[in-house]
Amino acid sequence: MILRKILIVSDTHGSLTSWQRLKSLVGQVDEVYHLGDVLYHGPRNPIPDGYNPAELARELRRENLFLVRGNCDADVDLMLLGISEAPKVLLASFGQVNFVMSHGDFFQSEEQLFTFLEEHGARVLLYAHTHVPRFDWIQSRLIINSGSPSLPKMGSEPTFVLMEINELVKISLISLTGKLLREALL
């Protein structure tokens, strides 16, 4: 029996269409952790399909939303989302597992990712920014990039992460077609 169902998503960049497709796959969730770049598409990105940031903000306000601020998230975005502040780094524990979350726009190297994990005493790093999904074990620590459901890059699929928690934590990287790409049980 699943006690908690948690959605991890990032880089939606205002795409209502991608959000609705994603929600049709996962259904109701207990919490949504958005790793940043929620509403604005940004000056370097194309406008995604179904770009409707105001309506996406309305839908996200219905969720139990936790936000890590990304490089495209402005104060006006937070206002639309009904959030007064959004940290650049968020620590959380799910089950017996410590997580650290960040948009990740300040990561410049693999060494920096691992050091960040260690400095925050976490077993799992959840980050975003690159729009390229990642799911790698490095020295018994898990590094996950949730990718982007709206603007995937480098030929990757549109993706998100789903966590299901009971006695253990199951973390799944899933494509917007519903295909399970990677999974871990912690």
BAZAKE-205884 format. One record per residue: residue in one letter; y, x, z of N, C-alpha, C, O in turn. Coordinates in pm, whole numbers. Last residue first. Example, Ala and Ser with C-alpha at 12.3 -4.5 7.8 and 13.67 -1.06 7.14 Angstrom:
2
S; -225; 1285; 708; -106; 1367; 714; 3; 1290; 787; 114; 1341; 804
A; -569; 1319; 780; -450; 1230; 780; -330; 1320; 780; -332; 1424; 846
//
This chain:
186
L; 246; 1477; -256; 285; 1565; -145; 253; 1501; -10; 278; 1560; 94
L; 150; 1484; -580; 125; 1414; -455; 152; 1511; -342; 88; 1616; -333
A; 300; 1452; -901; 258; 1535; -787; 241; 1444; -667; 309; 1342; -654
E; 310; 1441; -1257; 297; 1374; -1129; 254; 1473; -1024; 179; 1567; -1052
R; 446; 1378; -1585; 397; 1469; -1481; 393; 1392; -1350; 463; 1292; -1332
L; 458; 1154; -1757; 465; 1290; -1812; 411; 1393; -1713; 340; 1485; -1752
L; 361; 839; -1841; 362; 932; -1731; 356; 1073; -1787; 260; 1108; -1856
K; 554; 623; -2041; 451; 725; -2039; 469; 818; -1919; 578; 871; -1897
G; 758; 447; -2078; 662; 416; -1975; 550; 518; -1962; 461; 501; -1879
T; 957; 518; -2241; 853; 437; -2304; 746; 396; -2203; 654; 321; -2236
L; 1105; 686; -2090; 1157; 551; -2104; 1062; 460; -2184; 1085; 340; -2192
S; 868; 876; -1892; 955; 857; -2008; 1001; 711; -2015; 941; 624; -1951
I; 863; 1012; -1564; 822; 906; -1657; 920; 897; -1771; 1041; 909; -1752
L; 729; 1186; -1305; 827; 1198; -1412; 779; 1107; -1524; 668; 1124; -1575
S; 664; 1096; -971; 624; 1085; -1112; 744; 1103; -1203; 849; 1042; -1181
I; 532; 1160; -661; 651; 1179; -744; 605; 1182; -889; 517; 1261; -926
K; 426; 1027; -365; 387; 1047; -504; 515; 1051; -587; 596; 958; -584
V; 371; 1125; -44; 479; 1099; -139; 427; 1130; -279; 388; 1243; -309
L; 156; 955; 196; 197; 1068; 112; 312; 1026; 21; 345; 908; 12
E; 149; 711; 314; 124; 828; 399; 167; 955; 326; 209; 1052; 390
N; 384; 622; 86; 303; 561; 191; 275; 673; 290; 369; 727; 347
I; 610; 598; -174; 583; 659; -45; 495; 568; 39; 526; 451; 60
E; 689; 698; -491; 622; 594; -414; 571; 658; -286; 500; 759; -289
M; 946; 767; -716; 871; 810; -597; 814; 688; -529; 882; 587; -511
L; 1021; 850; -1047; 988; 743; -955; 907; 802; -839; 812; 877; -861
V; 1266; 964; -1273; 1165; 997; -1173; 1146; 877; -1082; 1242; 810; -1044
F; 1313; 960; -1633; 1357; 933; -1496; 1242; 970; -1404; 1132; 1002; -1450
T; 1411; 1022; -1982; 1324; 1023; -1864; 1396; 982; -1735; 1518; 972; -1729
P; 1376; 1056; -2330; 1455; 996; -2222; 1365; 978; -2100; 1254; 925; -2112
E; 1233; 1375; -2428; 1229; 1229; -2422; 1329; 1180; -2318; 1364; 1255; -2227
S; 1398; 1653; -2597; 1319; 1591; -2490; 1325; 1438; -2499; 1409; 1381; -2569
G; 1549; 1797; -2775; 1429; 1731; -2826; 1344; 1664; -2719; 1231; 1622; -2745
M; 1776; 1876; -2631; 1676; 1976; -2671; 1543; 1913; -2712; 1436; 1969; -2686
K; 1840; 1584; -2424; 1878; 1698; -2508; 1758; 1787; -2535; 1653; 1776; -2472
P; 1910; 1233; -2384; 1822; 1349; -2369; 1862; 1460; -2467; 1911; 1433; -2576
L; 2093; 1017; -2280; 2131; 1123; -2374; 2041; 1245; -2355; 2089; 1351; -2315
S; 1955; 831; -2112; 2054; 789; -2211; 2082; 890; -2320; 2094; 855; -2438
P; 1798; 927; -1914; 1745; 814; -1989; 1833; 777; -2108; 1791; 702; -2196
S; 1747; 1273; -1866; 1845; 1166; -1888; 1779; 1050; -1962; 1711; 1073; -2063
G; 1602; 1472; -1604; 1637; 1449; -1744; 1745; 1343; -1755; 1825; 1325; -1663
S; 1541; 1544; -1347; 1505; 1407; -1389; 1535; 1379; -1535; 1498; 1273; -1587
N; 1386; 1831; -1262; 1506; 1781; -1328; 1466; 1646; -1386; 1371; 1635; -1463
I; 1241; 1974; -981; 1237; 1861; -1075; 1377; 1836; -1130; 1473; 1822; -1055
I; 1034; 2196; -827; 1167; 2185; -888; 1158; 2080; -997; 1081; 2092; -1093
L; 861; 2249; -531; 867; 2172; -654; 1012; 2159; -702; 1100; 2118; -627
R; 687; 2525; -392; 805; 2437; -393; 815; 2373; -531; 782; 2433; -633
S; 489; 2715; -407; 465; 2595; -326; 588; 2506; -308; 591; 2421; -220
Q; 604; 2887; -615; 574; 2930; -478; 569; 2812; -381; 641; 2813; -281
I; 694; 2627; -806; 724; 2770; -791; 705; 2804; -644; 778; 2756; -557
W; 617; 2377; -1033; 585; 2433; -902; 619; 2581; -905; 576; 2653; -995
D; 827; 2164; -1222; 759; 2293; -1206; 737; 2328; -1060; 824; 2311; -975
F; 955; 1980; -1438; 865; 1947; -1327; 778; 2070; -1303; 667; 2079; -1357
R; 1229; 1847; -1621; 1155; 1964; -1574; 1073; 1921; -1453; 1116; 1836; -1375
P; 1423; 1720; -1897; 1334; 1705; -1782; 1258; 1832; -1750; 1228; 1913; -1837
V; 1753; 1769; -1969; 1619; 1814; -2010; 1527; 1804; -1889; 1549; 1872; -1789
H; 2009; 1742; -1894; 1953; 1632; -1973; 1814; 1667; -2027; 1764; 1601; -2118
T; 2134; 1912; -1717; 2093; 1967; -1847; 2045; 1859; -1944; 2042; 1883; -2065
H; 2193; 1744; -1484; 2296; 1810; -1563; 2252; 1854; -1702; 2327; 1835; -1798
A; 1986; 1771; -1204; 2007; 1707; -1333; 2091; 1798; -1422; 2063; 1917; -1433
Y; 1738; 1781; -936; 1867; 1809; -996; 1872; 1751; -1136; 1776; 1689; -1182
L; 1566; 1822; -644; 1591; 1724; -751; 1730; 1753; -805; 1828; 1750; -731
L; 1338; 2028; -491; 1473; 2022; -545; 1474; 1919; -656; 1395; 1926; -750
V; 1136; 2031; -205; 1157; 1976; -339; 1306; 1979; -372; 1390; 1937; -292
R; 1145; 2146; 39; 1025; 2173; -40; 1044; 2129; -185; 978; 2180; -276
A; 1427; 2300; 199; 1362; 2190; 129; 1237; 2237; 55; 1225; 2353; 16
G; 1625; 2450; 325; 1500; 2421; 394; 1421; 2308; 331; 1355; 2230; 400
H; 1845; 2537; 191; 1851; 2401; 245; 1719; 2358; 313; 1706; 2243; 353
E; 1770; 2788; 105; 1886; 2776; 194; 1894; 2637; 260; 1945; 2624; 371
E; 1561; 2722; -75; 1533; 2791; 52; 1646; 2773; 152; 1622; 2746; 269
L; 1708; 2600; -287; 1598; 2531; -219; 1573; 2590; -80; 1566; 2518; 19
F; 1874; 2815; -357; 1932; 2688; -312; 1829; 2607; -234; 1859; 2552; -128
T; 1683; 2996; -451; 1763; 3030; -334; 1824; 2904; -272; 1827; 2889; -150
F; 1600; 2858; -681; 1505; 2883; -573; 1578; 2917; -443; 1538; 2871; -336
L; 1837; 2854; -834; 1767; 2730; -801; 1677; 2750; -678; 1679; 2670; -585
Q; 1888; 3130; -861; 1984; 3045; -790; 1920; 2912; -748; 1945; 2863; -638
E; 1678; 3205; -1024; 1688; 3261; -890; 1781; 3175; -803; 1754; 3152; -686
E; 1746; 3079; -1260; 1626; 3036; -1188; 1631; 3084; -1043; 1593; 3011; -951
S; 2105; 3023; -1284; 1982; 3100; -1303; 1867; 3037; -1224; 1887; 2955; -1135
Q; 2320; 2859; -1236; 2330; 2950; -1350; 2200; 3025; -1379; 2185; 3085; -1486
F; 2432; 2554; -1114; 2318; 2645; -1124; 2330; 2728; -1252; 2347; 2674; -1361
F; 2631; 2365; -1118; 2669; 2499; -1075; 2553; 2598; -1080; 2573; 2717; -1053
D; 2525; 2122; -1183; 2613; 2185; -1282; 2656; 2325; -1242; 2711; 2398; -1325
G; 2364; 1974; -1014; 2314; 2101; -1066; 2403; 2170; -1166; 2362; 2268; -1227
H; 2361; 1752; -855; 2372; 1733; -1000; 2327; 1860; -1070; 2260; 1855; -1174
S; 2105; 1763; -605; 2234; 1806; -657; 2239; 1771; -805; 2136; 1761; -872
M; 1909; 1744; -312; 1949; 1687; -440; 2088; 1736; -477; 2176; 1748; -392
V; 1621; 1835; -137; 1763; 1861; -157; 1795; 1813; -298; 1719; 1837; -392
F; 1376; 1713; 95; 1431; 1721; -40; 1577; 1765; -33; 1647; 1735; 63
N; 1085; 1744; 289; 1230; 1762; 280; 1273; 1785; 136; 1213; 1866; 64
V; 829; 1521; 382; 876; 1620; 283; 1028; 1623; 279; 1093; 1519; 267
Q; 694; 1323; 507; 709; 1449; 582; 770; 1559; 494; 762; 1677; 529
G; 874; 1065; 372; 749; 1100; 436; 775; 1223; 522; 869; 1224; 602
F; 1156; 1232; 280; 1072; 1120; 241; 932; 1153; 290; 877; 1257; 255
S; 1477; 1327; 367; 1334; 1345; 394; 1263; 1216; 355; 1305; 1106; 392
A; 1759; 1485; 211; 1684; 1366; 251; 1540; 1405; 281; 1489; 1503; 227
L; 2084; 1592; 128; 1955; 1624; 188; 1889; 1495; 232; 1955; 1404; 283
L; 2294; 1653; -142; 2242; 1552; -52; 2104; 1597; -3; 2018; 1634; -82
V; 2596; 1772; -276; 2461; 1804; -231; 2418; 1698; -130; 2497; 1658; -44
K; 2833; 1656; -330; 2776; 1739; -437; 2631; 1776; -405; 2553; 1808; -495
P; 2878; 1310; -224; 2863; 1454; -200; 2812; 1526; -325; 2754; 1464; -414
A; 3121; 1072; -265; 2989; 1113; -315; 2978; 1264; -298; 3060; 1338; -351
E; 3293; 795; -116; 3273; 939; -134; 3133; 965; -189; 3039; 890; -162
S; 3291; 517; -155; 3415; 585; -119; 3406; 736; -142; 3505; 797; -183
I; 3171; 297; -398; 3138; 412; -313; 3267; 487; -283; 3344; 519; -374
G; 3176; 106; -596; 3189; 63; -457; 3152; 171; -358; 3106; 142; -247
L; 3185; 174; -858; 3052; 167; -798; 3055; 120; -652; 2950; 95; -593
L; 3458; 192; -899; 3382; 87; -968; 3244; 66; -908; 3191; -45; -907
M; 3504; 421; -738; 3565; 294; -704; 3489; 178; -769; 3459; 78; -704
L; 3369; 616; -884; 3322; 583; -749; 3376; 448; -705; 3305; 369; -643
D; 3533; 616; -1111; 3391; 579; -1123; 3336; 537; -987; 3265; 437; -976
V; 3769; 714; -1005; 3768; 576; -1055; 3624; 527; -1075; 3597; 408; -1058
D; 3700; 980; -949; 3726; 887; -839; 3720; 741; -885; 3672; 655; -812
A; 3436; 1070; -1183; 3573; 1072; -1133; 3588; 972; -1019; 3500; 889; -995
D; 3178; 1259; -1301; 3208; 1148; -1212; 3347; 1163; -1151; 3373; 1257; -1076
C; 3092; 1476; -1444; 3165; 1371; -1518; 3205; 1253; -1430; 3260; 1155; -1481
N; 2947; 1633; -1267; 3070; 1689; -1324; 3150; 1588; -1406; 3267; 1614; -1434
G; 2838; 1412; -999; 2819; 1501; -1113; 2953; 1547; -1169; 3059; 1503; -1123
R; 2747; 1345; -665; 2854; 1351; -765; 2824; 1455; -873; 2789; 1569; -844
V; 2488; 1139; -587; 2530; 1277; -583; 2631; 1292; -696; 2603; 1256; -810
L; 2451; 828; -426; 2502; 903; -541; 2534; 1047; -503; 2598; 1073; -402
F; 2247; 557; -368; 2294; 682; -312; 2333; 769; -432; 2257; 781; -527
L; 2221; 204; -347; 2254; 323; -427; 2304; 438; -342; 2390; 422; -256
N; 2052; -51; -375; 2075; 31; -256; 2096; 174; -309; 2002; 254; -315
E; 2220; -247; -631; 2112; -161; -582; 2151; -97; -449; 2270; -90; -415
R; 2440; -368; -725; 2335; -457; -669; 2221; -378; -606; 2136; -434; -536
R; 2581; -168; -843; 2631; -218; -714; 2530; -312; -648; 2536; -333; -527
L; 2458; -147; -1091; 2426; -47; -988; 2474; -90; -849; 2413; -53; -749
E; 2581; -360; -1226; 2436; -363; -1199; 2398; -264; -1089; 2315; -295; -1003
R; 2847; -271; -1234; 2813; -398; -1167; 2664; -404; -1133; 2626; -447; -1024
A; 2815; -37; -1387; 2863; -28; -1249; 2829; -155; -1172; 2787; -148; -1056
L; 2741; -154; -1630; 2645; -68; -1560; 2685; -54; -1414; 2600; -59; -1325
E; 2983; -280; -1691; 2865; -363; -1661; 2757; -281; -1590; 2689; -332; -1501
A; 3143; -51; -1730; 3182; -153; -1632; 3062; -239; -1592; 3042; -268; -1474
P; 3015; 98; -1938; 3022; 149; -1802; 3058; 44; -1697; 3008; 51; -1585
N; 2843; 72; -2184; 2916; -35; -2118; 2928; 2; -1970; 2859; -56; -1886
Y; 2670; 163; -2457; 2774; 213; -2367; 2857; 97; -2314; 2932; 32; -2387
G; 2445; 138; -2620; 2469; 40; -2515; 2574; 83; -2414; 2567; 43; -2298
D; 2392; 483; -2674; 2361; 345; -2710; 2388; 253; -2591; 2357; 287; -2477
P; 2667; 703; -2573; 2527; 661; -2581; 2512; 516; -2627; 2607; 437; -2621
I; 2883; 906; -2749; 2876; 780; -2674; 2733; 728; -2687; 2683; 711; -2798
P; 2802; 1257; -2712; 2830; 1137; -2792; 2829; 1013; -2702; 2777; 1019; -2590
N; 2969; 1494; -2495; 2854; 1412; -2532; 2894; 1301; -2628; 3009; 1255; -2625
R; 3192; 1621; -2407; 3100; 1698; -2492; 2983; 1617; -2544; 2905; 1666; -2627
P; 3337; 1450; -2241; 3398; 1492; -2366; 3304; 1568; -2460; 3332; 1578; -2580
G; 3155; 1168; -2101; 3199; 1307; -2101; 3249; 1351; -2237; 3208; 1295; -2339
H; 3080; 910; -2043; 2993; 987; -2133; 3032; 1134; -2139; 2950; 1218; -2177
Y; 3079; 773; -1715; 3154; 832; -1826; 3064; 919; -1912; 2980; 993; -1860
L; 2883; 693; -1517; 2950; 598; -1606; 3014; 660; -1730; 3003; 604; -1839
V; 2730; 916; -1395; 2688; 776; -1396; 2749; 696; -1510; 2677; 638; -1591
D; 2678; 1185; -1304; 2718; 1149; -1440; 2673; 1007; -1472; 2591; 982; -1560
G; 2408; 1190; -1055; 2539; 1216; -1112; 2552; 1190; -1260; 2453; 1175; -1332
L; 2165; 1113; -954; 2202; 1253; -943; 2327; 1287; -1023; 2349; 1404; -1057
H; 2102; 841; -755; 2156; 880; -885; 2212; 1021; -871; 2298; 1045; -785
Y; 1852; 679; -610; 1928; 803; -594; 1972; 845; -733; 1889; 879; -818
V; 1791; 367; -489; 1820; 441; -612; 1902; 563; -573; 2008; 551; -512
E; 1537; 192; -306; 1655; 278; -311; 1667; 339; -450; 1567; 361; -519
D; 1337; 8; -363; 1403; 4; -233; 1534; 82; -234; 1632; 42; -169
V; 1319; -176; -673; 1302; -54; -594; 1378; -69; -463; 1472; -149; -452
Q; 1168; -387; -913; 1248; -375; -791; 1215; -245; -720; 1099; -207; -707
G; 1089; -218; -1220; 1105; -338; -1139; 1193; -313; -1019; 1281; -227; -1022
V; 1037; -16; -1404; 1009; 9; -1262; 1017; -116; -1175; 958; -119; -1067
L; 1093; -125; -1661; 970; -49; -1637; 937; -40; -1488; 820; -56; -1450
S; 1338; -242; -1639; 1227; -327; -1682; 1093; -257; -1661; 991; -323; -1644
K; 1492; -20; -1573; 1464; -119; -1469; 1351; -213; -1510; 1276; -259; -1424
L; 1501; 103; -1830; 1441; 171; -1716; 1402; 70; -1607; 1290; 75; -1555
R; 1645; -89; -1972; 1509; -51; -2016; 1433; 13; -1899; 1317; -19; -1874
Q; 1886; -84; -1831; 1806; -207; -1834; 1662; -179; -1878; 1569; -240; -1826
W; 1971; 182; -1882; 1947; 135; -1745; 1858; 11; -1745; 1763; 3; -1666
S; 2004; 176; -2160; 1904; 265; -2100; 1869; 220; -1959; 1752; 220; -1920
T; 2214; -19; -2176; 2086; -38; -2245; 1976; 48; -2183; 1866; -2; -2157
L; 2429; 99; -2045; 2368; -20; -1987; 2229; -42; -2047; 2137; -81; -1976
S; 2537; 409; -2012; 2448; 332; -2099; 2380; 218; -2024; 2285; 240; -1949
G; 2698; 583; -1864; 2752; 453; -1903; 2661; 367; -1988; 2703; 260; -2033
H; 2542; 814; -1805; 2662; 822; -1890; 2705; 687; -1947; 2743; 677; -2064
T; 2314; 886; -1676; 2312; 760; -1749; 2433; 749; -1842; 2427; 682; -1945
D; 2244; 1118; -1521; 2302; 1128; -1655; 2284; 1000; -1738; 2245; 1005; -1854
S; 1948; 1018; -1343; 2072; 1093; -1360; 2121; 1077; -1503; 2050; 1030; -1592
V; 1738; 893; -1080; 1787; 889; -1218; 1914; 972; -1225; 1981; 994; -1123
I; 1477; 782; -893; 1567; 896; -909; 1607; 899; -1055; 1522; 906; -1144
L; 1377; 517; -690; 1410; 560; -826; 1507; 676; -819; 1607; 671; -747
I; 1119; 445; -467; 1251; 506; -485; 1267; 555; -629; 1181; 626; -682
K; 960; 242; -249; 963; 276; -392; 1106; 321; -422; 1201; 244; -406
R; 760; 243; 41; 892; 255; -20; 875; 298; -166; 789; 379; -200
L; 491; 178; 84; 590; 141; 185; 733; 144; 129; 816; 61; 163
I; 216; 60; -89; 340; 137; -101; 441; 86; 2; 472; -33; 7
M; -118; 83; 0; 0; 0; 0; 125; 88; 0; 137; 179; 81
//
